[in-house]
């Protein structure tokens, strides 16, 4: 059973590894970071209480030569009882200067 799980995880990680060839860290401006925070805040119970950390970006060159700016970080929000629930990952892309939330198959840590 453990072997089957390991094989499945390896197969699932192949597509993301094949699409990204090179990662170049990029410094975000304070205006970009604020825009990312605003876009990420949508849908939370108390968006004004959100805490963010480790927001960073990289220009990713895919194997087909196209470049995309990926952004990720962590956010901690309050639940309905007013307590913080713990930091969770968020990610997205910057396209034409606008942040759009997206899910990635590849963890952010590998392209910091």
C-alpha positions as CSV (number, residue, x, y, z in Angstrom):
1,X,0.0,0.0,0.0
2,X,2.8,2.4,0.9
3,X,4.5,1.6,-2.4
4,X,1.3,2.4,-4.3
5,X,1.0,5.7,-2.5
6,X,4.6,6.6,-3.3
7,X,4.2,5.7,-7.0
8,X,1.0,7.8,-7.2
9,X,2.7,10.8,-5.6
10,X,5.6,10.5,-8.0
11,X,3.3,10.4,-11.0
12,X,1.3,13.4,-9.8
13,X,4.4,15.5,-9.4
14,X,5.7,14.8,-12.9
15,X,3.5,17.3,-14.8
16,X,4.4,20.2,-12.6
17,X,8.1,19.3,-12.9
18,X,7.9,19.1,-16.7
19,X,6.3,22.5,-17.1
20,X,8.8,24.5,-15.1
21,X,12.4,24.8,-16.2
22,X,13.9,27.8,-14.4
23,X,13.0,30.0,-11.4
24,X,14.3,33.5,-10.9
25,X,13.3,35.3,-7.6
26,X,11.7,38.7,-8.1
27,X,11.4,41.5,-5.6
28,X,7.8,42.7,-5.2
29,X,7.0,46.3,-4.6
30,X,5.0,47.4,-1.5
31,X,2.1,48.3,-3.9
32,X,2.2,44.8,-5.4
33,X,2.2,43.2,-2.0
34,X,-0.8,45.4,-0.9
35,X,-2.6,44.4,-4.0
36,X,-1.9,40.7,-3.4
37,X,-3.2,41.0,0.2
38,X,-6.4,42.7,-1.0
39,X,-7.0,40.0,-3.6
40,X,-6.3,37.2,-1.1
41,X,-8.5,38.7,1.6
42,X,-11.7,38.1,-0.4
43,X,-13.9,35.4,1.1
44,X,-12.5,35.6,4.7
45,X,-14.9,36.2,7.7
46,X,-12.8,39.1,9.0
47,X,-10.5,40.3,6.2
48,X,-9.2,43.2,8.3
49,X,-7.7,40.8,10.8
50,X,-5.7,38.8,8.4
51,X,-2.0,38.2,9.0
52,X,0.4,37.6,6.1
53,X,3.9,36.2,6.0
54,X,6.5,35.0,3.5
55,X,5.0,36.7,0.4
56,X,7.5,36.2,-2.5
57,X,7.5,35.9,-6.2
58,X,9.6,34.2,-9.0
59,X,9.6,34.5,-12.7
60,X,9.2,30.9,-13.9
61,X,10.3,29.9,-17.4
62,X,8.4,26.9,-18.6
63,X,9.9,24.3,-20.9
64,X,7.9,25.8,-23.8
65,X,9.8,29.1,-23.2
66,X,6.9,31.1,-21.8
67,X,7.4,33.1,-18.6
68,X,5.0,33.6,-15.8
69,X,5.4,35.4,-12.5
70,X,4.3,33.2,-9.7
71,X,3.5,34.5,-6.2
72,X,2.9,32.7,-3.0
73,X,2.8,33.2,0.7
74,X,0.9,32.3,3.9
75,X,-2.2,33.9,5.4
76,X,-3.8,33.4,8.9
77,X,-7.4,34.4,9.4
78,X,-9.9,34.3,12.2
79,X,-12.8,31.8,12.4
80,X,-16.4,32.6,13.4
81,X,-15.4,32.4,17.1
82,X,-12.7,35.1,16.7
83,X,-9.7,32.8,17.0
84,X,-6.9,32.5,14.5
85,X,-6.9,29.2,12.7
86,X,-3.3,29.0,11.6
87,X,-1.3,29.9,8.6
88,X,-2.3,28.4,5.3
89,X,-0.7,28.6,1.8
90,X,-1.9,30.8,-0.9
91,X,-0.6,31.2,-4.4
92,X,-1.3,32.9,-7.7
93,X,0.2,34.7,-10.7
94,X,0.9,38.3,-11.6
95,X,-0.5,39.0,-15.0
96,X,-0.3,42.5,-16.5
97,X,0.4,43.8,-13.0
98,X,-2.7,42.1,-11.5
99,X,-2.6,39.3,-9.0
100,X,-4.9,36.3,-9.6
101,X,-5.2,33.5,-7.1
102,X,-4.4,30.0,-8.4
103,X,-3.5,26.6,-7.0
104,X,-0.2,25.1,-7.9
105,X,0.8,21.4,-8.0
106,X,4.4,22.5,-7.1
107,X,5.2,23.8,-3.7
108,X,6.5,27.3,-3.4
109,X,9.5,26.5,-1.3
110,X,11.3,25.0,-4.3
111,X,11.2,28.3,-6.2
112,X,12.2,30.8,-3.6
